[in-house]
Amino acid sequence: MPAKVRQHLFYETSHSPSLADLVGYEEAKGMIDFCFIASPYYPTQGMLDNLKENFTNLIKSYPSSSPEMSQRHLAAVLNVNPEHLIIGNGATELIVLINTTLIDRIAVPIPTFGEYIEKMKDQRDAELFALQPEENYQLNLQEYLTWVRRRGLKALLVINPGNPTGQLFSLDEMRDFLRSAKDMELVIVDESFIDFAGESIPSLLPIAEQFTNLLIVRSMSKHCGVPGLRLGYCYSANLFVLNRMRQFIPTWNVNTVAQYFLSLLPGTDTEYHESRKRLIADVRWLYNELCRVPEIEVYPTGANFVLFKVNGGLTAAELQARLLADHRMYVRDCSNKIGMDKFHIRVASQGHDKDARLVDALWTVLAPHAAERRFEVAAR
């Protein structure tokens, strides 16, 4: 194990501690982080150089107190109405606003992203629809909607692609579901990973105007590769819902560096989609290679990560510790997600070369004798 791993941090959050928190910034530089999900190919080097050149001026300047210009920059690449956008200090800020200003009770399929449960005014107001391990934690939309109605709920959450499962619903499936759910007051669809679902993005954004009860939530950390900038947004055709949220958004909630980054998006949209498609190809390779590794069961994915179940006797926490100690790799143990067992690991693609090293490490840990033969064959 790397020196001075702060092991207690694993028990203090329903998320995962950052690698820097676990081992320190210097130690973390020599490790590969498959835990936190962010594109390795975007921003482009040119964008990073631009940010560096302007960094001193940016951190010495107040951000704009009006969100309109940033909304226009973002709307230009999304091809949506900027007036129907809210940009937040990460999707988590917006989730808190949704939970505290719009919701009394809501249906939440579990396991899922914990903020939707933990940031309720009262966690008991999140009514949990448990996905079954024998069904690989897959969500059936119509069964879910029937359950929601039976519980007398008027608000529900769907994450597409699912987190942590990667389960993807097609645009047609989501459109049919929204038509069936028109009696709901609020349907929240989190599309934080949808840009990695395929070369053509099956987002609800182009048809959002058809559903006044729809509120789309998206994190920009994942597909834009900027978790440190804390950017996310909501989109809805329902201005009443948006204006209710806007009343409680602090002035200057988006920092100057993040606002400047948004201004770079329209000019780099072609590069963005190239980076997105490159990562999709990496994930497909990673999925296929993971399927060859003994002692794990790999789940299909529409996201830029892959979930798998460990079947060889190790728990997810034990496998995580082995990879950290012996291979200097950090993966997501999903045991602390409500509704999930202790045998699931999530890995986010970090590009082909690093992904290949992860696959080799898994062979070494889970099937050492088979790994030796595999490496011998590869060397011939």
SEGUGU-995196 format. One record per atom (N, C-alpha, C): x, y, z. Coordinates in steps of 0.02 Angstrom, whole numbers, plus 50000, padded with zeros to 5 digits. Layout:
XYZ/...
# end
This chain:
500434994050000/500005000050000/500445006250000/500275011349958/500665017549960/500705020350030/501245023950043/501355026550111/500785031050132/500575030250194/500105034750226/499435035250189/499155029550170/498485029650142/497995031250198/497585036250187/497095038250238/496475033850232/496525027850256/496025022650247/495345024750276/495355028650329/494725030550362/494275034650317/494555037750265/494145041950221/493625037950183/493755031450172/493265027250137/492615026650176/492645027550241/492055026450283/491695033050301/491935038550272/491655045050291/491235048150236/491125044650180/490745047550125/490405041950087/489845043650055/489515038850011/489805039149941/490245044049929/490615044449866/491295041049878/491765042449836/492445040049848/492885045949864/493335045149912/493805050649925/494255051649864/494465057849855/494925059149799/495585055649812/495935054049758/496575050749764/497075055149801/497035061749790/497485066349825/497355066349900/496715065849919/496555065449990/496815058950020/496765053549982/496975046950008/497725046450019/498115048849971/498835047549973/499255053849970/498935059749960/499315065949952/499425067549878/499505073849863/499565076049793/500175073149759/500745072949792/501345070549759/501295063049743/501065059149792/500985051949781/500475050549726/499945054549724/499415053549675/499655054449604/500175058549594/500415059849526/500665053549491/500895048649531/501155042549502/500645036949497/500005038449507/499485033349505/498995034749449/498605029649431/498085030449380/497415030249415/497015035449404/496375036149438/495815033849391/495575027749402/495005025149364/494345026249402/494385029549457/493805030449501/493375036349479/493695042149472/493325048149454/493255048649378/492665050749357/492475050049287/492555056649250/493035056949205/493135062949165/493515061149102/493335064349047/493655062948983/494405064648986/494835060148963/495555061748961/495765065748900/495305066848853/495485069948789/495235077148780/494875079548828/494605086348824/494605089248893/494785095648902/494925100848853/495545099348810/495585102448752/496155101648709/496765105148740/497355103448715/497955106748740/497935114248727/497645116048669/497585123148654/497145126848704/496605123648726/496165126648776/496535127448842/496905122248860/497285122548924/497805128048921/498145128748864/498645134048857/498305140948863/497725141548832/497345147748835/497165149448908/496925144448944/496755145549014/497365147649055/497935144349042/498545146049078/498765153249065/498715155249002/498925162048984/498505167349019/497875165749030/497405170649059/497285169549133/497635164749162/497475162649230/497535168249281/498075172049279/498175177349329/497605182449326/497435184549266/496895189449259/496225186449281/496115180149266/495485176949283/495385176449359/495895174349395/495795173449467/495805180149504/496025185449471/496015192149501/495375195949483/494925192849444/494325196149421/493705192749451/493205196749465/492565193949485/492225190749425/491865185249436/491465182549382/490875187249366/490575186249308/489995190249290/489425188649338/489055193849357/488475192749400/487855190849361/487915190949294/487355188849250/487545182349216/487095177449216/487265171049184/487135170949109/486875176349081/486625176149012/487165174348961/487755177348967/488275176048917/488505168848920/488595166148979/488795159148986/488245154548958/487625156248971/487075152248943/487095152148867/487255157848837/487295158248764/487865153948737/488435154148771/489005150048748/488825142648751/488515140548806/488335133548813/487785131648765/487285135948757/486725134448712/486965133748640/487505137348622/487755137148553/487995130148534/488285126448583/488535119748567/487995114448579/487495116048620/486955111248632/486375112048583/486365117748547/485825119348500/485145119648535/485135123348590/484525124148630/484405131548643/483825132948673/483645139748692/484025141648756/484455146848754/484845148548814/484415150748873/483815153248860/483375155448914/483115149548956/483175143648929/482935137748964/483495133848999/484075136949004/484655134049037/484765137249105/484975133149153/485265135649216/485955132449223/486465136449232/487145133849242/487305134149316/487565128649342/487705128149414/488435126849429/488605127649492/489265126049518/489305118549527/489335115149469/489285107849468/488555105649469/488425099749443/487745097149446/487505096249518/487975095349564/487775094249634/487425100349663/487645106349645/487295112349669/486575112349644/486475110349581/485805110349552/485375104949582/485675099149598/485295093849630/485055096049699/485475099549735/485265102249800/484685107049791/484725111449741/484175116149728/483535112549710/483585107549668/482995103649648/482675100449709/483095097249749/482835093649807/482515098249859/482775104249866/482535108749919/481995113549896/481935114849830/481445119749807/480865116849767/480955110849739/480445108149694/480105101849720/480405098349768/480195091549783/479965090949856/479395087649864/479185085449930/479355077949938/479155073949889/479315066849889/479495064949818/479965060349812/480185058349745/480375051049745/480255047749688/480475040849678/481185040749651/481595036449681/482295035949661/482485028549654/482665026349593/482915019349587/483605018849618/483725013449654/484385012449685/484665005749663/485335005249657/485845010249674/485875015849623/486115021749647/486145027549604/486655032549632/486695038349601/487125043749625/486825046449690/487225046149744/486965047249811/486685054049826/486895059249788/486665066049803/485905066749797/485605062749754/484875063249745/484495060949807/484825056949849/484515054649911/484755058849970/485395059949973/485695063050033/485545070450040/485395073849985/485275081049989/484525082749990/484105077950006/483405079450019/483345083150086/482825087250092/482705090550157/482645085350212/482325079850196/482275074050240/482375067950196/482885063950210/483045058250167/482465053350160/482005053450207/481425049050203/480945051150147/481035057250121/480615059550066/480825056549999/481395053349996/481605049549937/481365042349946/480875040449907/480605033649911/480995029249862/481295024049887/481805020249851/481505014249816/481625013949750/481415008349709/482025003849699/482044998349734/482644994149736/482704989849673/483254990749638/483414986549580/483724980049605/483594974649570/483764967949596/484444965449571/484864962949616/485524960449595/485474954649546/484954950349554/484894944749507/484694947049437/484474953249431/484324956249366/484854961349345/485444960749376/486014965149362/485844972449373/485404973749421/485214980649440/484944984649380/484604981149335/484324984549276/483634987349292/483494993349268/482864996749280/482374995349224/481774993049242/481224992449194/480784998549201/480755002749150/480425009149156/479685008549171/479345004049138/478625003549149/478465000649218/478844995749241/478744993249309/478864998749360/479365002749347/479535008449391/478955013349393/478685015149336/478135019949334/477515017349369/477375010949360/476815007849396/476905008349471/477515006949494/477675007349566/477595014549591/477835019349551/477785026349571/477055028349581/476635026449534/475925028149540/475605024649600/475795018449611/475515014749668/475705018049734/476295021149736/476515024649797/476215031649803/475845033849752/475535040349754/476025046049745/476595044749711/477105049849701/476985053649636/477205059849635/477125064149577/477785066549548/478335064149576/479005065949551/479435059649549/479855059149498/480285053249492/480945055049458/481435050849469/482105051649441/482275045749396/482565047249338/482885042249296/483575044749278/484085040649286/484765042449264/484925038349202/485085041749147/485195038449083/485795041449048/486335037449039/486455030649062/486495030349139/486335024549165/486305023649238/486995024149270/486995026549331/487605026849372/487455023149437/487785017449450/488425015149422/488375009849368/487765008049345/487705002149302/487925003449231/487835009549206/487955010849135/487365009049091/486815006749120/486225004849081/485985010649039/485855009448974/485655014648928/484965013348900/484545018448903/483905018348869/483965022348804/483685019748750/483705023248687/483265029448690/483345033848641/482935039848638/482195037948629/482055032848589/481365030648580/481065028048646/481465024148683/481225021648748/481075027348796/481505032348797/481405037948843/480805042148821/480725043148756/480155046948731/479505043448750/479475036848740/478875033148758/478735033548832/479255033148872/479185033648945/478905040448965/479165045748936/478925052448953/478195053348932/478005050448877/477295050848857/476855047248908/477115041648933/476725037848982/476705041449050/477205045649062/477265048849128/477015056049128/476575057749082/476325064649078/475905066649139/475675061649177/475295063149238/475755065049296/476415064149287/476885066149339/476985073749339/477075076549398/477215083749402/477935085449382/478395080949397/479095082149383/479445075549366/479765075349308/480185069749288/480895072349279/481335070249323/482035072349319/482415066849282/482755068949229/483175064249191/483885066849194/484325063149226/485025064849231/485395061649172/485665065949128/486005063649068/486755065149070/487045064649129/487745066649136/488235062649093/488035056649072/488485052349033/488245051148962/487715054648942/487385053048878/487825054348817/488315058848823/488745060248765/489175054348746/489235049348789/489635043448774/489205037448755/488565038748743/488105033248728/488165030848656/488455034948613/488535033048543/488785038848502/488985037448440/489215042848397/488675048148388/488055046048382/487485050648384/487215050748455/487155056548484/486985057248555/486225056748565/485975051648601/485255050748610/484965054848667/485135061248669/484905065648722/484175067748711/483855069448766/483175072148763/483165079648748/483735082848747/483755090148737/483355092348675/483425089048617/483075091448557/482315090948562/482055086748607/481325085948611/481055088148679/481465091648717/481265093648785/480645098148784/480555102148731/479995106648728/479325102948727/479335096548711/478715092648707/478455090548776/478875091248828/478685088548894/478805093848947/478255096848969/478325102449017/478495099949088/478435093549100/478615090949167/479335088249169/479705089149114/480385086349109/480905091449131/481365089249174/481935093249194/482565088949183/482985091249137/483605087649121/484175090349164/484565085849193/485145087749233/485765084749200/486295088749194/486905086149165/487515089049200/487985084749215/488635086849241/489115087749183/489495093149183/489995094149131/490675091249150/490755089149213/491385086149234/491575080249191/491065076249174/491195069849141/491395070749068/490935073749029/491055073848957/491525079448936/491595084648977/492075089948960/492735089148997/492785084449043/493425082949075/493665088349122/493205091949155/493405097649198/493075097149267/493155091649303/492825091149369/493045096649417/493655099149410/493885104349455/493565111049444/493275112349385/492945118649372/492245118949401/491955113249418/491275112949447/490765116249400/490585112649348/490085115049301/489555109749289/488935111849289/488375107649272/487795112049250/487275109049223/486715113149201/486065109149202/485525112949204/484845110249197/484535113249135/484085109449105/483705112049048/482985109749053/482525114349039/481815112649041/481415117649000/480855115248972/480395119748938/479945123348988/479975121349050/479525124049102/479875129849138/479705135949118/480035141849147/479835142849220/479245140549239/479045141049310/479535137149354/479695131149332/480175126949369/480855130349372/481085132749314/481745135849311/481775142149354/481265146349349/481265152549388/481225151249462/480895145949482/480875144049552/481585142449576/481965138949536/482655137349554/483095143549554/482995147949504/483415153849497/483375158449558/482805158449592/482725162749651/483245161149704/483495154949705/483925152749760/484655151549738/484815153349675/485505152549653/485905158649674/486465157749709/486865163449731/487155167349672/487225173849680/487595177749631/488325175349631/488625175249571/489315172849562/489395165449582/488885161449569/488945154349586/489435150649540/489555153449480/490025150449433/490645154849431/491235151849445/491835155949451/492095158349383/492555163049385/492795166349324/493145161449277/493545156949304/493885152049261/493375147749225/492865145549261/492345141449230/491965145349177/491815151649190/491465155649140/491895156549078/492535157549087/492985158249030/493015151748991/493035146149026/493035139648992/492405138948949/491835140948974/491215140448935/491265144648871/491615150248875/491685154448815/492105151148761/492505146148779/492925142548731/492555136948696/491975135048720/491625129248693/491425130048620/491105135548600/490885135948530/491455135248480/492035137848495/492595137648449/492955130948447/492795126448493/493135119948497/492635114148492/492055115448465/491535110248463/491735104348420/492065105648364/492295100048322/492785095648359/493265098748394/493745094948434/493405091048490/492885094248519/492525090848572/492225084248548/491885084448491/491565078348467/492075073148444/492645075348419/493175070648403/493425067148466/493505070948520/493745067948583/493225063148612/492595065048605/492045060948630/492035054148594/492085054248529/492065048048490/492685043748502/493245047048513/493855043348529/493775039448595/493465042748644/493375039448709/492855033748703/492345034748662/491855029348651/492205023148625/492665024048578/493045018348552/493465015048606/493765019048649/494165016348705/493725012148751/493135014748767/492695011148813/492475004548783/492325004448719/492124998248687/492694993148690/493314995448679/493884990948685/493944988448757/493894992948805/493954991048876/493424985948895/492804987148874/492264982448890/492424975548862/492624975148799/492764968648769/493344965148804/493864968848823/494424965748857/494244963548928/493844967448962/493624965449030/493204959049027/492834958248974/492424952148967/492844945848963/493484946548946/493934940848941/494264939049009/494234943749056/494574942649120/494184937649162/494504932349186/494154927549228/493924930649294/493414927749323/493174929449390/492814936149395/492624939149338/492204945049342/491634944549292/491074947649308/490494948049264/490404955349244/490444956749180/490464963649155/489774965749130/489564971849149/488914974449129/488984978649066/488524977849018/488524982248959/488464989548981/488754994048942/488755001048963/488625005748905/488285011248921/488195016748874/488545022948898/488995022248945/489335027948976/490085027348962/490475031648993/491205031248985/491535027449042/491145023149074/491395018749127/491095011849117/491385006949152/491125000049149/491054997449221/490494994349234/490374991149299/490474983649292/490814980649341/490854973349341/490794970549411/490574964249414/490494960749477/491074955949486/491364955849546/491924951449562/491634944849587/491814939449553/491524932849571/492034928049601/492654930149607/493174925449626/493344924949700/492904927449743/493024926949815/493234933449847/493544937849809/493724944449836/493114948949839/493094953349888/492594958649888/492854964449845/492414969049829/492624974949791/493144978949829/493054979549895/493534983349936/494214979949935/494234973349937/494864969649936/495214970449869/494834970049815/495124970949749/495374978149740/494994982949764/495204989949761/495874990849797/495934987949857/496544988549897/497144985249861/497034979449830/497574975949794/497824980149735/497364982949698/497554987049640/497924993349662/497704996249718/498025002249743/498735000649768/498794995249805/499434993549836/499944990849786/499724986349743/500194982749700/500274985749631/499774989549609/499784991949540/499694999549534/499615002849591/499555010149593/498985012549548/498415009049556/497805010649519/497235011249568/496805016249556/496255017649601/495595016549563/495195011749588/494555010149556/493995011449607/493385011749582/492805013449624/492495007249653/492555006449718/492185001349755/491475004049765/490985000649739/490285003049741/489905000549802/490254997649850/489904994649908/489524999749949/489735006049949/489395011049990/488815014449955/488645011949896/488045014449862/487425010749890/486945014549913/486345011449942/486025006849891/485895000549912/485564995749869/486024991249830/486694992149836/487164987949799/487564983549847/487724977449824/488104972949866/488844974849868/489254970649899/489964972349911/490434969449859/490184967749800/490604964449751/490664968149685/490474974449683/490474978049619/490994983649616/491344983749559/491854988749545/491654992649482/491754999249484/491655003449425/492325006449404/492465006049339/493085008949313/492925013649256/493195019649259/493095024649206/493695024349158/493565024349094/494105024049045/494555030149052/495215028849051/495715034149054/496135034348991/495865031648937/496245031348875/496525024348865/496645022448802/496805015548785/497405012848822/497955016548826/498565013948856/498465012448931/498165017048966/498045016049038/497525010449049/497025010249006/496515005049011/496834998149002/497304997648956/497654991248944/498044989149005/498344993849040/498714992249101/498234989749156/497644992649158/497144990349206/496944983149192/496814981549129/496624974749110/497174969849130/497804971549116/498364967249136/498374966249212/498264971649249/498274971149322/497724966649347/497134967049318/496574962849339/496724955449326/497024954049268/497234947149255/497724944749309/498194948949326/498714947049375/498414945749443/497944949949464/497654949249531/497154943549533/496724942949482/496164938249485/496324931349456/496794931049410/496964924549380/497704924449364/498134924249416/498854924949405/499154919649360/498934913349366/499214908149324/499014909049251/498374910749241/498134912149173/498484918249145/498624923149188/498964929249165/499654927649139/500014923149172/500684921349150/500664918349079/500174913849068/500114910949001/499914916148950/499474920748971/499244926148926/499824930548905/500244932348953/500814936648937/501334933048894/501414926548905/501884922548865/501654922448792/500994921248782/500724921148714/500804927848680/500684933248718/500724939948691/501444941648671/501934938648706/502634940248694/502914936648632/502564931448610/502824927548553/502754931248487/
# end
